[in-house]
């Protein structure tokens, strides 16, 4: 599983071996239920059990600001800061030619369709400050700048080369406050 190293995998294996058959059945049932019930929001592509998701259907959210994130885990990290009050668009990854991930592999076509339907005053590029995040931002800036919508990005309060989901709430909050137009 992604993010699970050899030591963690070993601890999980010993845990599973140590639980009762009933507990193992509950665990497998929970995994199957998650697989059956969870889906992608038809508007923002966040992982959800309702469509549209709770964020997209929340009338208190600012419908004029769109935050673009790579993955649902980044959306969740930004939500923990309690600073961003807009709506989201989850790309489903970042441009990474070495890994075979091109712009066509991401939900950029869906983003453009959404921008034709909805009126946003600001788009916040909220990707991790990695090489892949910067490549994705550059691609999106070239694509979105002609639309005349204010483009901003999170400030560099985030550590360079780190993933957003590892940042603490205070760092994400400051990064959001320090965003600037690009």
N, C-alpha and C positions, 0 to 999 in steps of 0.2 A: 504494500500500500504506500502511496506517496507520503513522504514525511515521516515514515516509520523506519528507523534505523535498525540494525541488527540487535542491539540491546533491548530496545523497546519491543521489537517483534518477539524476542525471547520471553520478556516479561508477560506479554499478552498471551503467548502460547502456554506458559505455565499457569496463568490465571484461568484460561479456558479449560485446561486439563484438571484444575482443582475445583471447578464448580460442579454442581450436580447436573444431572441430565435435564431436570426441569428448568434450572437456570439457563442452561445452554439453549434449550428450546425457546425460552423467553427472549434470549438475545437474538437468536436467528429470526424469530417472529418479528421483533422490533426492526431488524434490518430489512426484512421483506415489506413490512408496513411502510417504512420510510421510502423504499424504492417505489411502492405503489402509489403513495399519497403525494410525494413531493414532485413538483414540476417547475417549469420556468414560467415566470409571469409573461403574459403576451405583450405587455407594454415595455417593461424595463429589462426583462430576462433575469431577474433575481430568482433565486430558489424560493419556492413558496408552496403552501398547501391550499391557497385560494387564488383565483384568477379574476381580476387583477390582484396583485399582492396588496398587503396592508399599507405599504408606503404609497403606491400609486393611487389607491382608493381613499387615502386620508385627505379630507378637504382642508385641513389646516396647513398642509405643505404648500410651499411657494411654488406655484406652477410656472413661474417665469424663469426659474433657475434649474439647469440640468447639470448634474454631476456625472461625468463619464469615468467609470472605473473598469479595471481589467476583469475582476472576478467578484463573485458574491462575498467572499471573505473580506475584500477591500471595502465593499459597501458596509459590511457589518462593523469593520474597524472605524470607518468614518462616522457611522451612527453612534458608536460609543462615545465620541467626542461631544455629542449633543450640540454641535455648532451648525452643522449643515442642515438647512430646513427645506431644501429644494427636493427635486425628484432625481432619479438615477437612470443611467443606461449602462448595462453590464456588457462589455465587449466580448467576453468569453476567452480572454487571453490577451497577449501582447505580441506585436510583430517581432519575430525572431527567425530570420532567414536560416541561421545555422541549425535550427530545430525544424525547419520546413514550415513555419507558421508565417503566412503572408497576410496582407490586409484582407484578401478575399476569404481567409479562414475565420475572420472575426465578424461580429455583427455590425459592421459599418454600413452595409446596405440598409439594414433595418433602422440604423440611426438616421440616415439621410431621409428615409421615408417618414420617420417620426418628425423630423425637423420641417417637413413640408406640411404636416397636419397640425402640429402644435406650434405656438408662438412663444419662444424663449427670448428673454432679454440678455441672459448670460449663460455661457457654457463654461463649467469648471472642469479642467482636465486634472483628474485626481488619480494619476497612475504612480506607481512606485518610481523613485528616482534611480532606476537601473538603466543600463544600456538599452534594453528592450522597451522600457517605459518611455525613455526619451525618443527612441525611434518612432514609437507609436504616436507620441505627442507631436513630433515634427510632421508626420504624415497627416494627422488630424488637423493640425494648424493650416497646412496647405489646402486641405479639402474644405475646411469650414470658414476660413477667413473671408472668402468672397461672398459669403452669405450675409455679412454685415452684422452678425451677432457678436456682442462683447465676449472675447475669449480670455479666460484667466486660468492660472494653474496654481496648485498648492505651492506655498513658499518652500524654500529648502530647509525647513525646520526638521524635516525627516532625514535620517542618516543616508548618505549616498551609498547605493548598493544594497540597501536593506529593503525587505518587503514591508508593505503597509500594515499587514496583519500582526506584525511584531511590535509596532509602535504603541506607546502608551497614550492614554486619552489626552493628557496635557500637551504632548508633542503634536498630536494630530490637531488639537484645538488651536495651537499657535500657528501651525502650518496653514490651517484654513484662514485664520485672521490675517496672515501675511501674504495671502494670494495676491497676484498682480496681473494686470492685463498683459497679454502677449501679442 
